[in-house]
């Protein structure tokens, strides 16, 4: 365990002292559940955070769709 990890644990344990027993039990349950999650689920969540979308179209088709959807308006500005 690194120094940073020890410091984090000490900091959180100080915060937990003020909780009532029911809250502490709930916290233990949630920590236990987080330990049971598989690494694959963590990887999936990581990759989902990038905002990518799944599409059957090729990159060229997507680019063409975007370009065809552009609309330009000429607007004159007077100064």
Chimera marker file (.cmm) of the C-alpha trace (Angstrom):
<marker_set name="trace">
<marker id="1" x="0.000" y="0.000" z="0.000" r="1" g="1" b="0" radius="0.5"/>
<marker id="2" x="1.389" y="3.368" z="-1.000" r="1" g="1" b="0" radius="0.5"/>
<marker id="3" x="1.669" y="6.412" z="1.225" r="1" g="1" b="0" radius="0.5"/>
<marker id="4" x="-1.100" y="8.098" z="-0.762" r="1" g="1" b="0" radius="0.5"/>
<marker id="5" x="-3.456" y="5.149" z="-0.303" r="1" g="1" b="0" radius="0.5"/>
<marker id="6" x="-2.761" y="5.099" z="3.446" r="1" g="1" b="0" radius="0.5"/>
<marker id="7" x="-3.446" y="8.830" z="3.660" r="1" g="1" b="0" radius="0.5"/>
<marker id="8" x="-6.740" y="8.452" z="1.777" r="1" g="1" b="0" radius="0.5"/>
<marker id="9" x="-7.841" y="5.633" z="4.075" r="1" g="1" b="0" radius="0.5"/>
<marker id="10" x="-6.959" y="7.625" z="7.183" r="1" g="1" b="0" radius="0.5"/>
<marker id="11" x="-8.813" y="10.676" z="5.896" r="1" g="1" b="0" radius="0.5"/>
<marker id="12" x="-11.966" y="8.728" z="5.052" r="1" g="1" b="0" radius="0.5"/>
<marker id="13" x="-11.925" y="6.748" z="8.285" r="1" g="1" b="0" radius="0.5"/>
<marker id="14" x="-11.883" y="10.044" z="10.194" r="1" g="1" b="0" radius="0.5"/>
<marker id="15" x="-14.949" y="11.170" z="8.267" r="1" g="1" b="0" radius="0.5"/>
<marker id="16" x="-16.747" y="7.885" z="8.941" r="1" g="1" b="0" radius="0.5"/>
<marker id="17" x="-16.423" y="8.240" z="12.718" r="1" g="1" b="0" radius="0.5"/>
<marker id="18" x="-19.240" y="10.784" z="12.669" r="1" g="1" b="0" radius="0.5"/>
<marker id="19" x="-21.677" y="8.450" z="10.908" r="1" g="1" b="0" radius="0.5"/>
<marker id="20" x="-24.293" y="6.437" z="12.744" r="1" g="1" b="0" radius="0.5"/>
<marker id="21" x="-24.157" y="2.623" z="12.726" r="1" g="1" b="0" radius="0.5"/>
<marker id="22" x="-26.796" y="2.254" z="10.000" r="1" g="1" b="0" radius="0.5"/>
<marker id="23" x="-24.868" y="4.518" z="7.658" r="1" g="1" b="0" radius="0.5"/>
<marker id="24" x="-21.643" y="2.644" z="8.358" r="1" g="1" b="0" radius="0.5"/>
<marker id="25" x="-23.335" y="-0.686" z="7.545" r="1" g="1" b="0" radius="0.5"/>
<marker id="26" x="-24.671" y="0.767" z="4.278" r="1" g="1" b="0" radius="0.5"/>
<marker id="27" x="-21.171" y="1.982" z="3.427" r="1" g="1" b="0" radius="0.5"/>
<marker id="28" x="-19.705" y="-1.466" z="4.127" r="1" g="1" b="0" radius="0.5"/>
<marker id="29" x="-22.325" y="-3.081" z="1.874" r="1" g="1" b="0" radius="0.5"/>
<marker id="30" x="-21.562" y="-0.709" z="-0.977" r="1" g="1" b="0" radius="0.5"/>
<marker id="31" x="-17.822" y="-1.225" z="-0.621" r="1" g="1" b="0" radius="0.5"/>
<marker id="32" x="-18.379" y="-4.994" z="-0.641" r="1" g="1" b="0" radius="0.5"/>
<marker id="33" x="-20.439" y="-4.736" z="-3.833" r="1" g="1" b="0" radius="0.5"/>
<marker id="34" x="-17.744" y="-2.638" z="-5.482" r="1" g="1" b="0" radius="0.5"/>
<marker id="35" x="-15.179" y="-5.366" z="-4.732" r="1" g="1" b="0" radius="0.5"/>
<marker id="36" x="-17.363" y="-7.975" z="-6.419" r="1" g="1" b="0" radius="0.5"/>
<marker id="37" x="-17.510" y="-6.107" z="-9.725" r="1" g="1" b="0" radius="0.5"/>
<marker id="38" x="-15.370" y="-7.686" z="-12.373" r="1" g="1" b="0" radius="0.5"/>
<marker id="39" x="-12.525" y="-5.940" z="-14.138" r="1" g="1" b="0" radius="0.5"/>
<marker id="40" x="-14.381" y="-6.347" z="-17.413" r="1" g="1" b="0" radius="0.5"/>
<marker id="41" x="-17.261" y="-4.236" z="-16.118" r="1" g="1" b="0" radius="0.5"/>
<marker id="42" x="-14.784" y="-1.533" z="-15.105" r="1" g="1" b="0" radius="0.5"/>
<marker id="43" x="-13.221" y="-1.594" z="-18.568" r="1" g="1" b="0" radius="0.5"/>
<marker id="44" x="-16.653" y="-1.327" z="-20.189" r="1" g="1" b="0" radius="0.5"/>
<marker id="45" x="-17.533" y="1.673" z="-18.047" r="1" g="1" b="0" radius="0.5"/>
<marker id="46" x="-14.214" y="3.275" z="-18.957" r="1" g="1" b="0" radius="0.5"/>
<marker id="47" x="-14.777" y="2.869" z="-22.693" r="1" g="1" b="0" radius="0.5"/>
<marker id="48" x="-18.422" y="3.985" z="-22.430" r="1" g="1" b="0" radius="0.5"/>
<marker id="49" x="-17.270" y="7.274" z="-20.945" r="1" g="1" b="0" radius="0.5"/>
<marker id="50" x="-15.783" y="8.420" z="-24.247" r="1" g="1" b="0" radius="0.5"/>
<marker id="51" x="-19.131" y="9.219" z="-25.852" r="1" g="1" b="0" radius="0.5"/>
<marker id="52" x="-18.554" y="7.125" z="-28.951" r="1" g="1" b="0" radius="0.5"/>
<marker id="53" x="-21.514" y="5.704" z="-30.806" r="1" g="1" b="0" radius="0.5"/>
<marker id="54" x="-21.956" y="2.457" z="-32.662" r="1" g="1" b="0" radius="0.5"/>
<marker id="55" x="-22.837" y="2.641" z="-36.329" r="1" g="1" b="0" radius="0.5"/>
<marker id="56" x="-22.833" y="0.250" z="-39.226" r="1" g="1" b="0" radius="0.5"/>
<marker id="57" x="-21.766" y="3.046" z="-41.592" r="1" g="1" b="0" radius="0.5"/>
<marker id="58" x="-18.165" y="3.495" z="-42.603" r="1" g="1" b="0" radius="0.5"/>
<marker id="59" x="-16.254" y="6.604" z="-41.586" r="1" g="1" b="0" radius="0.5"/>
<marker id="60" x="-16.523" y="7.953" z="-45.132" r="1" g="1" b="0" radius="0.5"/>
<marker id="61" x="-20.316" y="7.570" z="-45.125" r="1" g="1" b="0" radius="0.5"/>
<marker id="62" x="-20.607" y="9.349" z="-41.793" r="1" g="1" b="0" radius="0.5"/>
<marker id="63" x="-18.406" y="12.200" z="-43.036" r="1" g="1" b="0" radius="0.5"/>
<marker id="64" x="-20.492" y="12.492" z="-46.204" r="1" g="1" b="0" radius="0.5"/>
<marker id="65" x="-23.706" y="12.635" z="-44.143" r="1" g="1" b="0" radius="0.5"/>
<marker id="66" x="-22.300" y="15.381" z="-41.947" r="1" g="1" b="0" radius="0.5"/>
<marker id="67" x="-21.087" y="17.412" z="-44.907" r="1" g="1" b="0" radius="0.5"/>
<marker id="68" x="-24.370" y="17.038" z="-46.779" r="1" g="1" b="0" radius="0.5"/>
<marker id="69" x="-26.276" y="18.220" z="-43.724" r="1" g="1" b="0" radius="0.5"/>
<marker id="70" x="-24.386" y="21.496" z="-43.481" r="1" g="1" b="0" radius="0.5"/>
<marker id="71" x="-26.290" y="24.607" z="-44.375" r="1" g="1" b="0" radius="0.5"/>
<marker id="72" x="-24.552" y="27.882" z="-44.958" r="1" g="1" b="0" radius="0.5"/>
<marker id="73" x="-26.303" y="31.192" z="-45.007" r="1" g="1" b="0" radius="0.5"/>
<marker id="74" x="-24.794" y="34.372" z="-46.269" r="1" g="1" b="0" radius="0.5"/>
<marker id="75" x="-25.437" y="37.111" z="-43.847" r="1" g="1" b="0" radius="0.5"/>
<marker id="76" x="-24.271" y="40.605" z="-44.404" r="1" g="1" b="0" radius="0.5"/>
<marker id="77" x="-23.089" y="42.662" z="-41.504" r="1" g="1" b="0" radius="0.5"/>
<marker id="78" x="-23.137" y="46.385" z="-41.597" r="1" g="1" b="0" radius="0.5"/>
<marker id="79" x="-20.686" y="48.279" z="-39.526" r="1" g="1" b="0" radius="0.5"/>
<link id1="1" id2="2" r="1" g="1" b="0" radius="0.2"/>
<link id1="2" id2="3" r="1" g="1" b="0" radius="0.2"/>
<link id1="3" id2="4" r="1" g="1" b="0" radius="0.2"/>
<link id1="4" id2="5" r="1" g="1" b="0" radius="0.2"/>
<link id1="5" id2="6" r="1" g="1" b="0" radius="0.2"/>
<link id1="6" id2="7" r="1" g="1" b="0" radius="0.2"/>
<link id1="7" id2="8" r="1" g="1" b="0" radius="0.2"/>
<link id1="8" id2="9" r="1" g="1" b="0" radius="0.2"/>
<link id1="9" id2="10" r="1" g="1" b="0" radius="0.2"/>
<link id1="10" id2="11" r="1" g="1" b="0" radius="0.2"/>
<link id1="11" id2="12" r="1" g="1" b="0" radius="0.2"/>
<link id1="12" id2="13" r="1" g="1" b="0" radius="0.2"/>
<link id1="13" id2="14" r="1" g="1" b="0" radius="0.2"/>
<link id1="14" id2="15" r="1" g="1" b="0" radius="0.2"/>
<link id1="15" id2="16" r="1" g="1" b="0" radius="0.2"/>
<link id1="16" id2="17" r="1" g="1" b="0" radius="0.2"/>
<link id1="17" id2="18" r="1" g="1" b="0" radius="0.2"/>
<link id1="18" id2="19" r="1" g="1" b="0" radius="0.2"/>
<link id1="19" id2="20" r="1" g="1" b="0" radius="0.2"/>
<link id1="20" id2="21" r="1" g="1" b="0" radius="0.2"/>
<link id1="21" id2="22" r="1" g="1" b="0" radius="0.2"/>
<link id1="22" id2="23" r="1" g="1" b="0" radius="0.2"/>
<link id1="23" id2="24" r="1" g="1" b="0" radius="0.2"/>
<link id1="24" id2="25" r="1" g="1" b="0" radius="0.2"/>
<link id1="25" id2="26" r="1" g="1" b="0" radius="0.2"/>
<link id1="26" id2="27" r="1" g="1" b="0" radius="0.2"/>
<link id1="27" id2="28" r="1" g="1" b="0" radius="0.2"/>
<link id1="28" id2="29" r="1" g="1" b="0" radius="0.2"/>
<link id1="29" id2="30" r="1" g="1" b="0" radius="0.2"/>
<link id1="30" id2="31" r="1" g="1" b="0" radius="0.2"/>
<link id1="31" id2="32" r="1" g="1" b="0" radius="0.2"/>
<link id1="32" id2="33" r="1" g="1" b="0" radius="0.2"/>
<link id1="33" id2="34" r="1" g="1" b="0" radius="0.2"/>
<link id1="34" id2="35" r="1" g="1" b="0" radius="0.2"/>
<link id1="35" id2="36" r="1" g="1" b="0" radius="0.2"/>
<link id1="36" id2="37" r="1" g="1" b="0" radius="0.2"/>
<link id1="37" id2="38" r="1" g="1" b="0" radius="0.2"/>
<link id1="38" id2="39" r="1" g="1" b="0" radius="0.2"/>
<link id1="39" id2="40" r="1" g="1" b="0" radius="0.2"/>
<link id1="40" id2="41" r="1" g="1" b="0" radius="0.2"/>
<link id1="41" id2="42" r="1" g="1" b="0" radius="0.2"/>
<link id1="42" id2="43" r="1" g="1" b="0" radius="0.2"/>
<link id1="43" id2="44" r="1" g="1" b="0" radius="0.2"/>
<link id1="44" id2="45" r="1" g="1" b="0" radius="0.2"/>
<link id1="45" id2="46" r="1" g="1" b="0" radius="0.2"/>
<link id1="46" id2="47" r="1" g="1" b="0" radius="0.2"/>
<link id1="47" id2="48" r="1" g="1" b="0" radius="0.2"/>
<link id1="48" id2="49" r="1" g="1" b="0" radius="0.2"/>
<link id1="49" id2="50" r="1" g="1" b="0" radius="0.2"/>
<link id1="50" id2="51" r="1" g="1" b="0" radius="0.2"/>
<link id1="51" id2="52" r="1" g="1" b="0" radius="0.2"/>
<link id1="52" id2="53" r="1" g="1" b="0" radius="0.2"/>
<link id1="53" id2="54" r="1" g="1" b="0" radius="0.2"/>
<link id1="54" id2="55" r="1" g="1" b="0" radius="0.2"/>
<link id1="55" id2="56" r="1" g="1" b="0" radius="0.2"/>
<link id1="56" id2="57" r="1" g="1" b="0" radius="0.2"/>
<link id1="57" id2="58" r="1" g="1" b="0" radius="0.2"/>
<link id1="58" id2="59" r="1" g="1" b="0" radius="0.2"/>
<link id1="59" id2="60" r="1" g="1" b="0" radius="0.2"/>
<link id1="60" id2="61" r="1" g="1" b="0" radius="0.2"/>
<link id1="61" id2="62" r="1" g="1" b="0" radius="0.2"/>
<link id1="62" id2="63" r="1" g="1" b="0" radius="0.2"/>
<link id1="63" id2="64" r="1" g="1" b="0" radius="0.2"/>
<link id1="64" id2="65" r="1" g="1" b="0" radius="0.2"/>
<link id1="65" id2="66" r="1" g="1" b="0" radius="0.2"/>
<link id1="66" id2="67" r="1" g="1" b="0" radius="0.2"/>
<link id1="67" id2="68" r="1" g="1" b="0" radius="0.2"/>
<link id1="68" id2="69" r="1" g="1" b="0" radius="0.2"/>
<link id1="69" id2="70" r="1" g="1" b="0" radius="0.2"/>
<link id1="70" id2="71" r="1" g="1" b="0" radius="0.2"/>
<link id1="71" id2="72" r="1" g="1" b="0" radius="0.2"/>
<link id1="72" id2="73" r="1" g="1" b="0" radius="0.2"/>
<link id1="73" id2="74" r="1" g="1" b="0" radius="0.2"/>
<link id1="74" id2="75" r="1" g="1" b="0" radius="0.2"/>
<link id1="75" id2="76" r="1" g="1" b="0" radius="0.2"/>
<link id1="76" id2="77" r="1" g="1" b="0" radius="0.2"/>
<link id1="77" id2="78" r="1" g="1" b="0" radius="0.2"/>
<link id1="78" id2="79" r="1" g="1" b="0" radius="0.2"/>
</marker_set>
